[in-house]
Every structure is written in structure tokens, then in C-alpha cells.
Amino acid sequence: MSKYIFVTGGVTSSLGKGIIAASLAKLLQARGLRTTIQKFDPYINVDPGTMNPYEHGECYVTEDGAETDLDLGHYERFLNIFTSQANNVTTGRIYQTVINKEREGAYLGKTVQIIPHITDEIKRRMKLLSESGEFDIIITEIGGTVGDIESLPYVEAVRQMQWELPEEDLIVIHLTLIPYLKAAKELKTKPTQHSVKLLSQEGVFPDIIVCRTEHPINDDIKRKIALFCNVKIDSVIEAQDASTIYEVPLIMMQEKLDAIVLKKLAIQNNIEPDLSQWKAFVDKVKKPKTKVSIGLIGKYVELQDAYKSILESFVHAGAANDCKVSVHYIHSEFITPENVAVKLKGLDGLLVAPGFGHRGIEGKITAVKYARETGLPFFGICLGMQMAVIEFAQNILKIKNAHSTEMDPQCSEPVIDMMEEQKKISIKGGTMRLGSYSCEVKLGTLAHDIYKKLQIIERHRHRYEFNNKYLSEFEKNGMIASGSNQQTGLVEIMEIPSHPFFIGVQYHPELKSTVENPHPLFVTFIAAAKKYNSNLKELNTMNLQTAAN
Ligand code: GLN
């Protein structure tokens, strides 16, 4: 039987519940306990797939094609496991199930209510992952902040589960903020007291309080929090800001969060978590030997969360290359043929990001052209690959009207076109080509050099594809399809063999990069950027020497 850990948040949002939950899971996993994490989101969307990245940040996609919250990405990156549809539930999904059941007549004439019907459905989903018998511990992160109207049914469900299960089978961790008042030079515990009080009024008494803080909290403060929040002093855990999220498991280990959790769950486990490899990774992240600058061209660059998995993949790939990847956000809307050289000056590599719709498209195409012509390492993901295809068609194949039917539905030369099966779909939610599909990689290509495999499986989220009608013309002129799906012929990878590093992929490699398995595409892209950087430096020195002579 699985034991349950619930993680709630108080005082404010963005405290990093996902990172704390993932760090704890990492420690428990390192002790040999089979651990998974799920997230319950209080919003009414059935999933975040229909939300704008400005609203919600990146939409993370699982192997089984679920469009989920970006915290699932943290879970996978920390734990090196796959999550699934069952790991992310929203209020929309809960209500949809209950309402469908009501329409089927499953409630036998009863009035359908939040308690018990909605809370029963929440509890059923909270327990779902335990049914397989695969997990010793299930960590459940409750999205939002305690006190929100939307999260009430979830807190109520936790209360009921706490009442139903033996005491040692379920604990609640409350993550809170201890603000520092500069003027008074003091850390303040009152917001925490209030948020725990709010939680208690809803019937849930936290077992452990994790305190986000910019400064160390001393024993007096810990004692005060313990007293007012009705926990023992060793259950007050300090979570001081870290320079990288990957340091948090190490900090939580020092703070003995895992030990106190095990004690409360009455689990006998004397295994010392061995995080030496993890620590070696963190050391590499903190003390890089060199630096490369990568331009990230997108249209949501104001919001870092929009490209979360890409940024984390760069951290993994940087560590694998002993270098820091400094990411420069460049808004595609402001790139023009006149300013592109200035905008991209000093970069060692260019990544054109995934995206939807026509805004900023011309800037992306202009940036690709610059990278193709100057030998700057180029990596295009999904829409980024499609832009590389359009650029090549317009400027090398001289097909003036080449474009994608996403941007120009009447386009006379659709080198990127809507997939056939998508044409009959009108509903937007959950209907893209989603999740993992296989791809056959051609021997003797850059893609094969990178993967060293003939068969790969990657995750997808798109409606448009390369139009195979044009393939032979592309290949005759120097851009080849180095990977495609065998069943459908859908082109998955395009590359330019005569360029030092130019590759575009229809899928999302960033969704599969983890600390333990940094994604080879990112690792080799950064290696290429490093090489580009040192070649440039060499060239500069040579030029200086020639000038001096
Ligand atoms: N908008 C493009 C498509 O649907 C690319 C999607 C993406 O970048 N995820 O095919």
C-alpha cells in the first residue's frame, strides 16, 4: 500500500512547491523508496493545453500525450522517471467526470454536490496511482495558495483522506514564506501563522512546515513557528534561496526533510541517500570552466516559464560540456533583415523556439537565414524547424511564395502544411499530434552522429508538418530529411550537411532531458557552440597578430 504526502502552499504563489516536492521525492528515491509525484491544479481548464504561455508558462507533454503543468517537467528532470496523464489533474477534469456521470444517470436521482461528489472524485484521482502497486510513496502537490476559493475542495479532500487513513499513512507539508523586512532587519513569521491558521480552519493540520527564506532562520524563529503552527521544532524546515534549483535536494538533505518525513510515515529506512553524482552535477553547474552565449528566438521571451524545459535542458547540456550556457532572449517580432547582424552579434549558437500563430514569424525566418549563411550553430524546435524549412525554400529553392498554411491558409506553395488527420478536427483541446512517436534516423547524418541510434522515440505537440511533395527538391539542394516516422512518412528531422551544425526537429527534445540523461541534441548543440566560440577566438588572435606584424 502506498503512503501519501501532500504539499500545500501558503502566503503567496511561486514559492516553488514543485521544486520542494521534487527534491523530497529525489531524496526518498535515493533511499530506495519507489516514489512518484502528481499535481492537482485548481483551475477550470480541463488541461493547460488551451492556455496561452503568458497565462500558464510552458505546456509540458508526457509520453502518453497529456498536456500538463510545467511542474511535471521538474518531476521528470529530478527523478528521471516518466509521468503520465494520471499525474496531473485539474478542476476542469474533475467536474467533467462528475458531470458526465450525472448525465449517464450514475448518481441515481441524488443531488450532485461538491461534498461528497466532487471531493469523492478528487480522492479517487488522488489514490489512482497507488492502484498499480508500483509506488511506496505518492507525493501530491496542490496547486494555488491556501485560502483560494478554488483550492477549497482539494483541501477538503485531503482532510477526508487524513480522517480515513491511519495517521502514519498520510502527512501534510505546508510550504510558506518568511519575509525579511529590511528596515526592521527582521524575519517575520506572522504571514506563516496566518496561513497555517487558514489551513487549520479548513480542517487540515500540517505535519511539517517548510519555510522559504532569503536569510537563515535561527532557533528562536523556528521555535516561534513551531509553537504557533502546532508542530515540533524539528518539523520546521528552512529552505533558503538557492543559486540553482538543482541544489534544493542537497539543502533539503542537510535540513533532514527526508528523515523527518520517514519518521512521521513510520517507515524504517536506514539508507543514507547517495547524492554524490547529483552533487557532482550541481558543482559543474555552479563552477563552469567556460561560457557560451545562445540566442533564444521566440515571442514569449518576457516570460521565462514559457520556455522552462528548454532552459533546463541548457543547464543539463552546459554541465555535460563543463560550461555555462548564457541564454539571450531575443524577441522575434523585432528582428529585421537590417538589424539581424547586430541583434545576433556575439552569439555562439541560435535556437529558434516552438510556437504558434503568425506573430514574429518573419523575424524567425530572418534569424535562420543569418545562421545558415554565417555558419552559426542552429537548432530549431518544432516551429523553429518549420521556419528553417520555409527559409530554405524561399532563399535557396527560390520558391518565393513558400510558407506554412498555419500563417497563410491560402498559401500557393505550402512547404509546411496541416497534417491530413488534423484537417477534420475543429475542437482545439487535446487534439494535436501529442506524445511519443518513433522516428527512424538515417545513417551517416548529423542526427545519427548525435543519437548514435537508428530508432528514437520523442514527444510531439503540433498540427503542421513538412510537405513531402517538396522533399526531393530540398535534398537535391542541400537540406535533407535525416529522420522520419516510418508509418506515416512524416519528416521529423531536417539538417544541412554542409553547415557546421544546422538541425531542426519537429518534436520536442527538451521534454526528455534530465539531470541523469541530458538530451544528446542539446549536448551536441552546446558542444558545437563551444567550438564556434573557440574558432572565433582563434581567428581574432590571428587577426590581431597579423595586424601587429
Ligand atoms: N505551430 C506549429 C504546429 O502546430 C508548431 C507547434 C510547436 O512549435 N509546438 O505544427
Boltz pocket constraint, residues with backbone or C-beta under 6 A from the ligand:
constraints:
  - pocket:
      binder: B
      contacts: [[A, 353], [A, 354], [A, 355], [A, 356], [A, 357], [A, 381], [A, 382], [A, 383], [A, 384], [A, 406], [A, 461], [A, 462], [A, 463], [A, 464], [A, 465]]
      max_distance: 6.0
